[in-house]
Amino acid sequence: MQIILYLYQIRINKGEIISLFVDPKIEYNSENLYAPSDDTYLLIDYFKRKITKKFFDGISLNEINKILDLGTGTGILAIFIQLIAIKLSFYKIKIYASDILKDAIYCAKYNERLNNINQRIIFIHSNLFRSFPEELKYKFNIIIFNPPYLPSSNLIINEQTKINIDYSWNGGSKGYEILIDFLKTAKMYLNCHKMHYIYFISSSRTDLNELNIMINNLGYQNEVVDKKHIFFEDILLNRAKLV
């Protein structure tokens, strides 16, 4: 264990990748909340390769003030980023986490305490950006969103028929309506005066060509930076910025 920690510290001091960073401890009720899964770890593993002592995927850490994990669920991504910020001594970076479900906010706060970083992350109970304060507009350098990205079931015909767990997968009739709704508003919360990125997950079970046309029409430049094949679909990690 001492050898691993020593190697980890060497890599951090050299500004190299932090792939040896340990994942957060997470507890959750899988009946109500989306359990960390392949799409979650597609994001985490990418960040492990792309965050160094000085840069967040090419963006200088000195330029980053605020990071948002939207749809935080168990809080694993926000906690992961917060632990890295602490390890790298970048205390000026503020981590925000939001979710439509109160149960998710309670769970994420519990997991924050479980990882000994109580009350560092700022939590917001909100459906996308609808309950965000005005002062957060144009403030985020990084926004991470693992959205519900599967086409909805015929059994779910309106909001009243949804149960909590449905919010984690039901992306609308085509699978990307919630993502597009998010991207329409996200541009008002990005700090466009500095380098910025939005990271989000999409699925081959949706019409990706149609989705990419809509993303471009919203003024984003998008690229797939990683992907993974799972059973009947490819899950894709996208990185977008305003142009």
N, C-alpha and C positions, 0 to 999 in steps of 0.2 A: 504493500500500500504506500509506503514512504517513497519507493522508487517511482511509482505512478505519479504521485503528487509532485515529486521533484522534476520529472520530465515535463509535466504539465506547466510548472512554473517557468522552466527553460523556454518552452514554446511561447508562453505569454510574453516573456521578456524580450524575445526576438521579434515580437509582433507577428507571429505565425498563427495559423488556425488554432481553434480551441476545441478540436474534435474530442479531446479527452474529458471535456466538461460533463459532469454527471447530471442526468435528467432530474428534474424536481420530484419530490415525493408528492403523490397525488392520491386523494381519497374521494369517492363520489358514489352517488346512488344512480346506477345505470338505468333504472326505470324512468327517471325523470330527466337525466342529463346525458348528453353525448359523451361517451367514454373516449379518451384519447385513442386514436386509431391510426391507420396507415397515412391518412392525409395530414394528421397532426404531426407525425414524425417525419413526413416529407418536408414540412416547414422547419422543424427543429434541426434535422440533419443538415439541411441546406445552410441554416444560420451557423451551425457549428463549423462548416467549411468556409463561411464567408465573413465571419466576425473575427477581427484581430485586435491587438492592443490599440491600434490607431484608427481602424476603419470598420464600418458596418457596410459590407458589400460595396466597397468603393467610396462610400461617403465618410468623410472625416468625422470621427466621434466628437471633435471639437465643434462641429457645425450642427450637431443634433441636440435639440432641447426637449422635444416631446415625442414619445412613441405611443401609438394606440393599438391595442388588441381588441378589435371589435368582434362581438360574438364570443366572448372569452370562455364560456362554458365552465369547465373545472378550474380555469385560470392558469393552466399549464404553460401556455405560451408567454403570458405576461410575467409569470413567476420566473420562467427560464430567462427572459430578457433582463428582468430585475436582478437576478443572481449574477448574471454576467456583468452588468453595470457596476454592481458592488465589487465584484472580483477585480475589475479593471479600474476601480476607484473613480468612475465617472458619475459622481453623485449629483451633478447638475442635470443629468438626464432624468426627466420625469416620465414614469410609465403610467399610462391610463388603461383601464380595462372596462368594457361595457358589455351588457347582455340584455336581451328582451325579457329574460326570466329572472324573477327575484330569487328563485331557488339557485340559479347559477351564481348570482352575486354572493349569496350566503356561502355556497360551496367554495367559491374562489377565495373569499376572505378567510375561510377556515384553512384552506391549503396554503395561503400566504403565511398564516401563523405556523402551520406545520413545517414550513421551510425557514422559520425564524427570521422572517422579514416583515413582521407585523406593522401595518399602517404605512408602508412605503408606497404601495400601489394606490392610485386614486381610482375608485370604482364609481361607475355611473350606470344606473338602471335606465335603459333606454331602448326603444325600438329603432334600430339604426341610429341616426343622429337626432331624432326628433326631440329628445329631452336634454340635448347638450347645451351648456351655457354659451351665450354669444361670444364671451371672451376667448373661447377656444377656436373660433373661426380663424383659418389661415395660420395655424400654429403647429401642426404636426409635420415632422420630417418623414416619419415612417408610420404607415397604417397597415396592419395585418388583419386579414379577414378570411377565415375559413367558413365560407357561407354554406347554407343548405343548397346543394347543387343538383339534386335529383328531381326529375319530373314528378309532379304530385300524383297521388293515387286518386282514382275516381271516387274513392270512399271519403276523400276530404274535399268537400265542395265549397266550404267557406271557413272563415276564421273560427266560428262557433263550434265546428266539429273537430278542431285541432286539440290534441293533448300536448303536454309539455315536450315530449320527445320528438313530436312531429316538426317542431321548429328547427331541429338539428339537421333534417334531411330534405324537407319539402321546399324546393326552390321555386315553385310555381308550376303552371301547366307545361311550360317548356324546359323548366329546370334552371333557368337563369334570370328570371324576373326579379328576384330579390337582389341578385348581384348587380343588375343594371340599375335598380333603384338606389342601391348603395353608391355606385360609381357616379350617378348624377349629382348626389349631394356631397360626396367625398371631396370633390374639387374645391368646395368652399371651406374645407378644413385642412387642406394641405398648405404648407408654407412654400409657396411657389417662388419665393425670392431666393431659395437655397435648393440644393439638390434634394430630391424627395423620391420616395418609392411607395407604391401600394403593392403588397403581396397578397395574392388570393388563389384559391383552389378552384379548378373547374374539372368537369368530367366529360369523357368521350360519349357518355350517354345523352348528352345534349348536342344540338347542332352547333359545333364549334366554329364553323365558317360564318354562320349567321351571327353568333355571339361576337366574334372578332370584328365583324363589320360594325356592329352596334358600339363596341368599345372604341373603335377608331372614330366613329361619328361623334362620340362624346368628347373627343379631343385628346385621347390618350394614345401613347405609343406603348404597345404591349409586346412582351416576349415570354415564351415558355422557357424557364431556366432549369426545370427539372421535371421528371415524371416517373410514374411507377405503374406497372400493369398489375391489376388485382382481379382475379377471376374473370368477370365479364366486362371490365372497363379499364380504361387508363385514367388515372388521376394526374392532373397537371398542375404544377406550381407556376403561376404567372407573376411577372413583375412589370408593373405599369407606371408610367409617369406622364404628366401633362406636357404637351408640346405646343 
